[in-house]
Amino acid sequence: MTTIDTETQNQTERLVPRRTPRISAEGEAEHFAHALASVFRCLTSQQLARSGEDLLDLASRQVLVPAMDKVRDKRLPSLAEIRAVAAQLARKRRKVTSLDKVIGWVADLFGLDDVERVLLATFARWGKFDTWRELVRRMPGYCSNLTPAMAARISGLSQALVEEKLAPGGRLLAVRLLRDDNDGEYSLGRLLRGLVRAHPANREDVMRWLMPDVEGGTLDWDDFAHVGVLGTMAERLIASGEPVSMLFYGEPGTGKTEFARALAQRLGRGAIFAGLTDNDGKEPDRDERLEHLMFLREACRHQSDKLLVMDEADDVLVMSERNGASKQWLNRLVEAPQVTTIWIVNERSNLDPALLRRMTLAIEFLRPPRAVRERIVRRTANAAGIAVDDSEMRDIGGLRASAATIAAGMKAARLIDGDAAMAKTAIHSVMRALGQSRTPDQADIGHYDPGFARADTDLPNLADRLVATPNKGWSLLLSGPSGTGKSAFARHVAARLGLEIEERRCSDLISPFVGETERNIAEAFAAASERGALLLLDEADSFLHRRDCAQRSWEVTKVNEMLVQMEHLRMPFVATTNLAENLDPATQRRFTLRVKFEAMTPNQVRQMFRTSFGQEWPSHLAPHDGQTPGDFAVIARRAQLLDERDPQVLLRWLAEEIEARGLLPRAAMGFQLHSAPDQRQRGADDLRAA
């Protein structure tokens, strides 16, 4: 604390007189008169000699009383003259001003006692009116902010009482109404300073200022069915009425904030977002966000219909030397929330484990499933006035984009009078900027007929048994050449079970950072379990390869992690591979069932040709060896695109699909002699000739 030389200050002011404006607020002059009287009564002879002239000058321009005219020498007033002035100033009748009403509403809200009300009003007037700050500047021992001694002098309270109320843990400091500058001085809290300058007309204005309305959500409760049992638990925890802390974490745009709004709306609670802006509507710093949160905690602690949300809470909860965070204080903030509080962060790995374990519930938000994205496409398109047919809805919904990105794309199309194609282009541009794959999810299968798939197991019977069993912690290994229907069968089973598909590819899980792949594997299983979904892992040989062939330690640890997760399954798990022989023997033993898929039989090939193209397979040609349902899916799309119905062309395209996989040998160059070509070889030769 630095004290300014009062004598030097007085000399300067005589040369350049201050022109402090008169108090214009109705009734405030009387309050200022009482502050002056309190200051005058506390002056010693030495202090009077140094500051008396300046204080009398200020008083004469604000609240002139007859006793001032009787001061013979205003440059050197006597103690008796000053006491007389103080007595007349103290007889001014104070009125309840608009500021007093605001302070009263705040005091009632936070349960302040009479002494705290007087002290808070003193700080509020010092923070709001230039005349009060001028009074403090002219007092002996002037400091930049208020010390307990100065606050006592202008409030009329005893210094001991003021020090008691400003002690660490005191209510005025605990709820951030006042700020401890940690140098022996105190100032008005930023939120309260903004409130008293906002001139609220009534108690409702005060509450609206402290708890501003937030925009409504764009998603419904049904859009979060994929959150699963954790969403139900969050609902019940809030409904219990016991204050808890909950953590929502996940990538930006995955619906964390929207879920908080939907949760509050479902329970009839008012969701109050803490620290969105500062007093000027600008970006708040960490202290301002925490100050608003502490305000709200105290204001809502006796209101069971409120729910606090600290959005983008990474800067508040993450420990660092830069933000001056106290680990113990933060832990206590989460452990004893007073009001149910939802903390929303993007990356929970940055949080201290001691903080995480104090959360009552933690929910990870992943990309919403395809069905939800399609509903979002339909809703946002309707809101933007964009015509979207069923095909376009499925096309855009297949993109692995967040709800926010989809909504932004529809808005872009609306602003340029565009269509669904424009919206998709805009969505693609944002996904590319985010480094996200624009490859769409595979569309949900329509009618799946396991009769077209060939396996070493009765697939229809297997599907029936999996649906009938009450135990959902089973696992399947589906192996065989590509296109034989492994993933399609997994989706068919999931549809029969009424489960969403939590699909993971190699690119989703493999990471160049040590330990990150194992973490991704664990979180994939955890996400499927929490959502009550079937986990489908393609290219399983990338994770379950033989450990005796491993060259690096992490190649072993990722296999070990897969084994651990498979030992504790709570939801169905299906892995597909084209290279079952490369899998570690221990991993194969972990699967409940192993099913080997093969290419279609000749009879299946004929039936699928009829189903796919509406015509019979040419009778003079034998069906190809190695044909798969995937081949027919590719050729059917090509034929539709090119409007091709010539059976010779269709058969040639089907043969080329087998050849592309290296299963149909090309004709040798030069002349060949065939002693007795069989029907299959004649068919292949005919196709090549065609």
C-alpha positions in Angstrom: 0.0 0.0 0.0 1.5 3.4 -1.1 0.5 6.6 0.7 0.7 9.8 -1.2 2.3 12.8 0.4 -0.7 14.9 1.4 1.2 18.2 1.7 2.4 17.9 -1.9 -1.1 16.9 -3.0 -2.6 20.0 -1.3 -0.1 22.3 -2.8 -0.8 21.0 -6.3 -4.6 21.3 -5.8 -4.2 25.0 -4.8 -2.5 25.7 -8.1 -4.9 23.6 -10.1 -8.3 23.5 -8.3 -10.4 20.4 -8.8 -13.8 20.9 -10.3 -15.8 18.0 -8.9 -19.4 18.0 -10.3 -22.2 18.2 -7.8 -24.1 15.0 -7.0 -27.1 15.0 -9.3 -28.8 11.8 -8.2 -31.8 12.6 -6.0 -31.2 12.2 -2.3 -27.5 11.4 -2.7 -26.3 14.7 -1.4 -27.6 13.9 2.0 -25.7 10.6 2.1 -22.6 12.4 1.0 -23.1 14.9 3.8 -23.1 12.1 6.4 -19.9 10.7 4.9 -18.3 14.2 5.2 -19.5 14.5 8.8 -18.0 11.1 9.7 -14.7 12.1 8.1 -14.6 15.5 9.8 -15.2 13.9 13.2 -12.3 11.6 12.8 -9.7 14.3 11.9 -6.9 15.0 14.3 -5.2 18.5 14.6 -2.3 17.4 12.4 -4.6 15.9 9.8 -6.8 19.0 9.9 -3.8 21.2 9.2 -2.9 19.2 6.1 -6.3 18.3 4.7 -8.9 20.6 6.3 -8.9 23.2 3.5 -9.4 20.7 0.7 -12.2 18.9 2.6 -14.0 22.1 3.3 -13.7 23.2 -0.3 -15.2 19.9 -1.4 -18.0 20.2 1.2 -18.9 23.7 0.2 -19.4 22.7 -3.4 -21.6 19.7 -2.5 -23.7 20.3 0.7 -23.2 23.8 2.0 -24.3 24.3 5.6 -24.3 27.6 7.7 -21.4 26.5 9.9 -19.1 26.7 6.9 -19.6 30.5 6.7 -18.5 30.8 10.3 -15.1 29.3 9.6 -12.8 32.4 10.0 -9.8 31.0 8.0 -10.7 28.2 5.6 -7.1 27.5 5.0 -6.5 26.8 8.7 -9.9 25.7 10.2 -10.0 24.8 13.9 -11.2 21.6 15.3 -14.1 23.3 17.0 -15.2 24.8 13.6 -14.9 21.5 11.9 -16.9 19.8 14.6 -19.6 22.3 14.2 -19.7 21.7 10.4 -19.8 18.0 11.0 -22.7 18.3 13.4 -24.8 20.3 10.9 -23.9 17.9 8.0 -25.0 14.9 10.2 -28.4 16.5 10.7 -29.2 16.2 7.0 -32.0 13.7 6.7 -31.1 10.8 4.5 -33.6 9.5 2.0 -33.9 6.1 0.4 -32.4 6.6 -3.0 -32.5 4.4 -6.1 -29.0 3.1 -5.2 -30.2 2.2 -1.7 -33.0 0.1 -3.3 -30.5 -1.8 -5.4 -28.3 -2.4 -2.4 -31.3 -3.6 -0.5 -32.4 -6.0 -3.2 -28.8 -7.4 -3.4 -28.6 -7.6 0.4 -31.8 -9.5 0.6 -30.7 -11.8 -2.2 -27.5 -12.7 -0.3 -28.8 -12.5 3.2 -26.5 -9.7 4.4 -26.8 -8.2 7.9 -27.2 -4.5 8.7 -23.5 -3.8 9.0 -22.7 -5.6 5.7 -25.5 -3.5 4.0 -24.0 -0.2 5.3 -20.5 -1.3 4.2 -21.7 -2.5 0.8 -23.6 0.8 0.2 -20.4 2.7 1.1 -18.3 0.8 -1.4 -21.1 1.1 -4.0 -21.2 4.9 -3.7 -17.4 5.1 -3.8 -17.5 3.0 -6.9 -20.3 4.9 -8.6 -19.9 8.6 -7.8 -16.9 10.9 -8.5 -17.6 13.0 -5.4 -17.1 10.0 -3.1 -13.8 9.1 -4.8 -12.8 12.8 -4.6 -13.5 12.7 -0.9 -11.3 9.7 -0.4 -8.5 11.3 -2.5 -8.6 14.4 -0.2 -8.5 12.4 3.0 -5.3 11.9 4.9 -3.4 8.7 3.9 -5.1 8.5 0.5 -4.7 5.2 -1.4 -5.9 4.1 -4.8 -8.7 1.9 -3.3 -10.4 1.7 0.1 -8.6 0.5 3.2 -10.6 -0.8 6.2 -9.6 2.5 8.0 -10.9 4.7 5.2 -14.1 2.6 4.7 -14.7 3.0 8.4 -14.3 6.8 8.3 -16.7 7.4 5.4 -19.3 4.8 6.6 -19.4 5.8 10.2 -18.7 2.2 11.3 -15.9 1.2 13.7 -12.7 0.1 12.1 -12.8 -3.2 14.1 -16.2 -4.0 12.7 -15.2 -3.2 9.1 -12.1 -5.4 9.5 -14.2 -8.2 10.7 -16.5 -8.0 7.7 -13.6 -7.8 5.3 -11.7 -10.7 6.9 -11.0 -13.7 4.6 -14.1 -15.9 4.3 -16.4 -13.0 5.1 -19.6 -13.0 3.2 -19.0 -9.8 1.2 -15.8 -11.3 -0.2 -17.1 -14.9 -0.5 -19.8 -13.9 -2.9 -17.5 -11.5 -4.8 -19.5 -8.4 -3.9 -16.2 -6.9 -2.8 -12.7 -7.7 -4.0 -9.6 -8.1 -1.9 -6.7 -6.5 -3.8 -4.3 -8.5 -1.5 -2.4 -5.3 -0.6 -4.5 -4.1 2.3 -7.0 -2.4 0.0 -10.4 -3.4 -1.2 -12.6 -2.5 -4.1 -16.1 -3.0 -5.5 -16.7 -6.3 -7.2 -16.9 -5.9 -11.0 -20.4 -7.5 -11.2 -21.8 -5.2 -8.5 -20.1 -2.2 -10.1 -21.8 -3.0 -13.3 -25.1 -3.6 -11.6 -25.2 -0.2 -9.7 -24.3 1.6 -12.9 -27.1 -0.2 -14.8 -29.8 1.6 -12.8 -32.2 -1.4 -12.4 -35.8 -0.2 -11.7 -36.9 -3.1 -9.6 -36.0 -6.4 -8.1 -36.9 -8.2 -11.4 -34.4 -6.1 -13.3 -31.7 -7.0 -10.8 -32.4 -10.7 -11.3 -32.4 -10.4 -15.1 -29.1 -8.5 -14.9 -27.5 -11.2 -12.8 -29.2 -14.1 -14.5 -29.7 -13.1 -18.2 -32.0 -15.1 -20.4 -30.2 -17.4 -22.8 -31.1 -18.5 -26.3 -33.3 -21.6 -26.5 -31.9 -24.8 -27.7 -32.3 -26.2 -31.2 -32.4 -29.9 -30.2 -35.1 -31.9 -28.5 -34.7 -34.4 -25.7 -35.3 -37.2 -28.1 -32.2 -36.1 -30.1 -30.1 -37.2 -27.2 -31.3 -40.8 -27.0 -27.7 -41.9 -27.9 -26.5 -40.5 -24.5 -28.2 -43.5 -23.1 -28.4 -44.4 -19.4 -26.1 -41.5 -18.4 -28.7 -39.0 -19.7 -31.3 -40.6 -17.5 -29.0 -40.6 -14.6 -28.3 -36.9 -15.1 -32.0 -36.2 -15.2 -32.6 -38.1 -11.9 -29.7 -36.5 -10.1 -31.0 -33.0 -10.8 -34.5 -34.0 -9.9 -33.3 -35.3 -6.5 -32.7 -31.7 -5.4 -29.3 -32.5 -3.9 -26.6 -30.1 -5.4 -24.1 -32.0 -7.5 -21.4 -31.2 -10.0 -21.6 -32.9 -13.5 -19.0 -32.8 -16.2 -20.0 -32.8 -19.9 -17.0 -33.3 -22.2 -16.4 -34.0 -25.9 -15.3 -32.3 -29.1 -16.9 -28.9 -30.0 -20.3 -29.2 -31.7 -21.2 -32.6 -30.2 -24.2 -31.1 -28.3 -23.0 -30.6 -24.8 -24.5 -27.2 -24.4 -27.7 -28.2 -26.2 -28.1 -31.2 -23.9 -27.7 -28.9 -20.8 -30.5 -26.7 -22.2 -32.7 -29.7 -23.1 -32.1 -31.2 -19.6 -33.1 -28.0 -17.9 -36.2 -27.7 -20.0 -37.3 -31.3 -19.5 -37.1 -30.8 -15.7 -38.7 -27.3 -15.7 -35.5 -25.7 -14.4 -34.0 -22.4 -15.4 -30.6 -23.0 -16.9 -28.4 -20.0 -16.0 -25.1 -19.7 -17.9 -22.3 -18.2 -15.9 -19.7 -15.8 -17.2 -20.8 -15.5 -20.9 -19.7 -11.8 -21.1 -18.3 -9.1 -18.9 -20.1 -6.0 -17.7 -19.5 -4.3 -21.1 -20.7 -7.3 -23.2 -17.1 -8.2 -24.0 -15.0 -11.3 -23.5 -14.7 -12.0 -19.8 -11.5 -13.2 -18.2 -11.2 -16.1 -15.8 -11.7 -13.9 -12.7 -14.9 -12.4 -14.1 -16.3 -15.8 -15.0 -15.6 -17.1 -11.5 -17.0 -14.0 -10.0 -20.3 -14.4 -11.8 -20.4 -18.1 -10.9 -19.9 -17.3 -7.2 -22.6 -14.6 -7.5 -25.0 -17.1 -9.0 -24.2 -19.9 -6.4 -25.2 -17.6 -3.6 -28.2 -16.1 -5.4 -29.6 -19.5 -6.3 -28.6 -21.6 -3.3 -32.2 -21.5 -1.9 -33.9 -21.7 -5.3 -34.4 -25.4 -6.2 -35.6 -24.5 -9.7 -32.2 -23.2 -10.9 -29.4 -25.0 -12.7 -26.0 -23.4 -13.2 -24.0 -24.0 -16.4 -20.4 -23.0 -16.8 -19.9 -23.4 -20.6 -16.4 -23.6 -22.1 -15.1 -24.2 -18.5 -11.6 -25.3 -19.6 -10.0 -21.9 -18.6 -11.7 -22.1 -15.2 -10.9 -25.7 -14.2 -7.6 -26.3 -15.9 -4.7 -25.8 -13.4 -1.9 -23.6 -14.6 0.6 -21.1 -13.1 -0.7 -18.5 -15.5 -4.2 -18.4 -14.2 -3.2 -18.5 -10.6 -5.6 -21.3 -9.8 -5.7 -22.8 -6.3 -6.0 -26.6 -6.5 -7.7 -26.8 -3.1 -10.1 -24.0 -3.8 -11.1 -25.5 -7.2 -11.6 -29.0 -5.7 -13.8 -27.5 -3.0 -15.8 -25.5 -5.7 -16.6 -28.8 -7.5 -17.1 -30.9 -4.4 -19.5 -28.5 -2.6 -21.4 -26.8 -5.5 -24.3 -25.4 -3.3 -26.3 -25.4 -6.6 -26.3 -28.2 -9.1 -23.6 -27.1 -11.7 -22.8 -28.5 -15.1 -19.2 -27.9 -16.2 -18.7 -28.1 -20.0 -15.2 -28.7 -21.4 -13.9 -29.8 -24.7 -10.9 -31.9 -23.4 -11.2 -33.6 -20.1 -7.6 -34.9 -20.2 -6.4 -31.4 -19.3 -8.2 -31.6 -16.0 -6.6 -32.6 -12.7 -7.6 -36.2 -11.7 -8.3 -34.9 -8.2 -10.8 -32.6 -9.7 -12.4 -35.2 -12.0 -13.0 -37.6 -9.1 -15.1 -35.0 -7.3 -17.6 -34.9 -10.2 -20.8 -36.8 -9.4 -21.3 -37.7 -13.0 -19.3 -37.3 -16.2 -20.8 -37.7 -19.7 -18.7 -37.9 -22.8 -20.5 -36.5 -25.9 -19.7 -38.1 -29.2 -20.8 -37.5 -32.7 -24.6 -38.1 -32.7 -25.8 -41.2 -34.6 -27.0 -41.1 -38.1 -30.7 -41.2 -37.2 -30.3 -38.1 -35.0 -28.3 -36.3 -37.7 -31.1 -36.9 -40.2 -33.6 -35.4 -37.8 -31.4 -32.4 -37.3 -31.1 -32.0 -41.1 -34.8 -32.1 -41.5 -35.5 -29.6 -38.7 -32.7 -27.1 -39.6 -33.7 -27.3 -43.2 -37.3 -26.5 -42.4 -36.2 -23.6 -40.2 -34.0 -22.2 -43.0 -36.7 -22.7 -45.6 -34.5 -25.2 -47.6 -36.3 -27.9 -49.5 -34.8 -31.3 -48.6 -36.1 -34.5 -50.0 -35.6 -37.9 -48.3 -32.6 -38.8 -50.4 -30.9 -35.5 -49.6 -31.7 -35.8 -46.0 -30.0 -39.2 -45.9 -27.1 -37.9 -47.9 -26.4 -35.0 -45.6 -27.3 -37.0 -42.5 -24.7 -39.5 -43.5 -21.9 -37.0 -43.1 -20.2 -37.3 -39.7 -20.8 -33.7 -38.9 -21.9 -32.0 -35.7 -25.3 -30.6 -35.2 -23.8 -27.1 -35.2 -22.0 -27.7 -38.5 -25.2 -28.9 -40.1 -27.2 -25.9 -38.9 -24.5 -23.6 -40.1 -24.6 -25.2 -43.5 -28.3 -24.7 -43.8 -28.0 -21.1 -42.7 -25.4 -20.5 -45.4 -27.7 -22.0 -48.1 -30.5 -19.8 -46.9 -28.4 -16.6 -47.0 -27.5 -17.2 -50.7 -30.9 -18.6 -51.7 -29.3 -21.9 -52.2 -30.5 -25.5 -52.1 -29.6 -28.7 -50.2 -26.5 -29.1 -52.5 -25.2 -25.7 -51.4 -25.8 -26.6 -47.8 -23.8 -29.8 -48.2 -21.0 -27.9 -49.8 -20.9 -25.4 -46.9 -20.9 -28.3 -44.4 -18.0 -30.0 -46.3 -16.0 -26.8 -46.2 -16.2 -26.6 -42.4 -15.5 -30.3 -41.9 -12.4 -29.9 -44.1 -11.3 -26.9 -42.0 -11.8 -29.0 -38.8 -9.7 -31.8 -40.3 -12.7 -34.2 -40.3 -13.3 -37.0 -42.7 -16.0 -36.1 -45.2 -16.6 -39.8 -46.0 -20.2 -40.5 -45.1 -21.3 -43.2 -42.8 -22.6 -46.2 -44.7 -26.3 -45.9 -45.1 -28.5 -48.0 -43.0 -29.4 -51.2 -44.8 -33.0 -51.5 -46.0 -34.1 -55.1 -46.6 -31.3 -57.5 -45.7 -31.6 -61.1 -46.8 -29.1 -63.4 -45.1 -30.0 -65.9 -47.8 -27.7 -64.2 -50.2 -24.7 -64.5 -47.8 -22.7 -67.7 -47.5 -21.1 -68.7 -44.2 -20.1 -71.7 -42.2 -22.9 -70.9 -39.8 -26.7 -70.8 -40.4 -26.9 -67.0 -40.4 -30.8 -66.6 -40.0 -30.7 -69.0 -37.0 -27.7 -67.2 -35.5 -29.5 -63.9 -35.8 -32.6 -65.3 -34.1 -30.5 -66.7 -31.3 -28.6 -63.4 -30.7 -31.9 -61.5 -30.5 -33.4 -64.0 -28.1 -30.6 -64.3 -25.6 -30.9 -62.0 -22.6 -27.1 -61.7 -22.3 -25.9 -58.8 -24.5 -22.2 -59.2 -23.6 -21.4 -61.4 -26.6 -18.8 -61.0 -29.4 -18.6 -62.1 -33.0 -15.6 -62.4 -35.3 -16.7 -62.2 -38.9 -14.0 -63.2 -41.3 -13.8 -63.7 -45.0 -13.1 -61.8 -48.3 -14.3 -58.3 -48.7 -17.8 -57.9 -50.0 -19.1 -61.1 -48.6 -21.6 -59.3 -46.3 -19.8 -59.3 -42.9 -20.6 -55.7 -42.0 -24.1 -56.0 -43.5 -24.8 -59.0 -41.2 -23.6 -57.0 -38.2 -25.9 -54.1 -39.1 -28.8 -56.6 -39.7 -28.3 -58.0 -36.2 -28.1 -54.5 -34.6 -31.3 -53.6 -36.4 -33.0 -56.8 -35.1 -31.8 -55.9 -31.6 -33.0 -52.3 -31.9 -29.5 -51.0 -31.2 -27.5 -48.2 -32.7 -24.2 -49.0 -34.4 -21.1 -47.5 -32.8 -18.7 -48.1 -35.8 -15.0 -47.6 -35.5 -12.4 -47.9 -38.3 -8.7 -48.2 -38.1 -8.3 -44.5 -38.9 -10.5 -43.6 -35.9 -8.4 -45.4 -33.4 -4.8 -45.6 -34.5 -2.8 -42.6 -33.2 0.9 -41.8 -33.7 1.2 -40.8 -30.0 2.3 -43.4 -27.4 -0.7 -44.7 -25.4 -3.2 -42.8 -27.5 -4.3 -45.8 -29.5 -5.0 -47.8 -26.3 -7.0 -44.9 -24.9 -9.0 -44.7 -28.1 -9.8 -48.4 -28.0 -10.9 -48.2 -24.3 -13.1 -45.2 -25.1 -14.7 -46.9 -28.1 -15.9 -49.7 -25.9 -16.9 -47.3 -23.1 -18.9 -45.2 -25.5 -20.8 -48.2 -26.9 -21.6 -49.4 -23.4 -22.8 -46.0 -22.3 -25.0 -45.5 -25.4 -26.3 -49.1 -25.3 -24.9 -49.6 -28.8 -23.4 -52.5 -30.8 -19.7 -51.8 -31.4 -18.6 -52.7 -34.9 -14.8 -52.7 -35.5 -13.7 -53.1 -39.1 -10.2 -54.1 -40.0 -9.8 -55.9 -36.7 -6.5 -57.5 -37.8 -5.0 -54.0 -37.3 -5.6 -54.3 -33.6 -5.5 -58.1 -33.0 -2.5 -59.2 -35.0 0.0 -61.8 -33.7 2.0 -60.4 -30.8 4.9 -62.8 -31.6 5.4 -60.9 -34.8 5.4 -57.5 -33.1 8.5 -55.3 -33.5 7.5 -52.5 -31.2 6.1 -52.4 -27.6 3.0 -50.4 -28.6 2.1 -53.1 -31.1 1.7 -55.5 -28.2 0.0 -53.0 -25.8 -2.8 -52.2 -28.2 -3.5 -56.0 -28.6 -3.4 -56.3 -24.8 -5.9 -53.5 -24.4 -8.3 -55.2 -26.9 -8.1 -58.4 -24.9 -8.9 -56.5 -21.6 -11.9 -54.8 -23.1 -13.2 -58.0 -24.6 -13.0 -59.7 -21.2 -15.5 -57.2 -19.8 -18.1 -56.8 -22.5 -21.5 -55.3 -21.5 -22.8 -54.7 -25.0 -22.5 -56.7 -28.3 -19.1 -56.4 -30.1 -18.6 -57.4 -33.7 -15.2 -57.4 -35.4 -14.6 -58.0 -39.1 -11.4 -59.0 -40.9 -10.2 -60.2 -44.3 -7.1 -61.8 -42.7 -8.2 -64.0 -39.9 -5.0 -66.0 -40.1 -3.1 -63.0 -39.0 -5.0 -62.6 -35.7 -3.3 -63.5 -32.4 -4.5 -66.9 -31.2 -5.4 -65.5 -27.8 -7.7 -62.9 -29.4 -9.6 -65.5 -31.3 -10.4 -67.4 -28.1 -11.9 -64.3 -26.7 -14.8 -64.2 -29.3 -18.0 -65.9 -28.3 -18.5 -67.0 -31.9 -16.4 -67.0 -35.0 -18.2 -67.0 -38.4 -16.4 -67.4 -41.7 -17.9 -65.8 -44.8 -17.3 -67.1 -48.3 -18.2 -66.2 -51.8 -21.7 -66.9 -53.0 -22.8 -70.3 -54.4 -23.8 -70.5 -58.1 -27.5 -70.7 -57.0 -27.1 -67.6 -54.8 -25.4 -65.8 -57.7 -28.3 -66.5 -60.1 -30.9 -65.5 -57.5 -29.1 -62.2 -56.7 -28.8 -61.4 -60.4 -32.5 -61.8 -60.8 -33.2 -59.6 -57.7 -30.7 -56.9 -58.6 -31.4 -56.6 -62.4 -34.8 -58.1 -62.9 -33.6 -60.7 -65.4 -32.2 -64.2 -65.5 -28.6 -65.1 -65.6 -27.7 -66.3 -69.1 -28.4 -70.0 -69.2 -25.4 -70.8 -71.4 -22.9 -69.3 -68.9 -22.0 -70.6 -65.5 -22.0 -68.3 -62.5 -18.5 -67.0 -61.6 -16.5 -68.4 -58.7 -15.8 -65.7 -56.1 -18.8 -63.5 -56.6 -20.0 -61.6 -53.5 -23.0 -59.5 -52.5 -20.8 -56.5 -52.5 -20.0 -57.0 -56.2 -23.7 -56.9 -57.0 -24.2 -53.7 -54.9 -21.5 -51.9 -56.8 -22.7 -53.0 -60.3 -26.3 -52.3 -59.4 -25.4 -48.7 -58.7 -23.3 -48.4 -61.8 -26.1 -49.9 -64.0 -28.6 -47.5 -62.5 -26.3 -44.5 -63.1 -25.6 -45.5 -66.8 -29.1 -47.0 -67.4 -27.4 -50.3 -68.5 -29.5 -53.5 -68.9 -27.5 -55.6 -71.3 -26.8 -58.9 -69.5 -23.5 -59.4 -71.3 -22.3 -56.0 -70.0 -23.5 -56.7 -66.5 -21.8 -60.1 -66.4 -18.6 -58.6 -67.7 -18.7 -55.9 -65.0 -19.3 -58.6 -62.3 -16.4 -60.6 -63.6 -14.2 -57.5 -63.5 -15.0 -57.0 -59.8 -13.7 -60.5 -59.1 -10.6 -59.9 -61.2 -9.9 -56.6 -59.4 -9.6 -58.7 -56.2 -7.1 -61.0 -58.0 -9.5 -64.0 -57.9 -10.2 -64.4 -61.6 -7.0 -65.0 -63.7 -6.4 -62.9 -66.7 -6.1 -64.7 -70.1 -2.5 -65.6 -71.0 -0.9 -63.7 -73.9 -0.3 -65.7 -77.1 -2.0 -68.9 -78.3 -3.2 -71.6 -76.0 -4.5 -75.1 -76.6 -7.5 -76.3 -74.5 -8.1 -80.0 -74.6 -11.4 -80.0 -72.8 -12.5 -76.7 -71.4 -15.2 -77.0 -68.9 -18.3 -74.9 -68.8 -16.8 -72.4 -66.3 -13.8 -71.7 -68.5 -16.0 -71.3 -71.6 -18.1 -68.8 -69.7 -15.0 -66.8 -68.7 -13.7 -66.9 -72.3 -17.1 -65.8 -73.6 -17.1 -62.8 -71.2 -13.6 -61.7 -72.3 -14.6 -62.1 -75.9 -17.6 -59.9 -75.3 
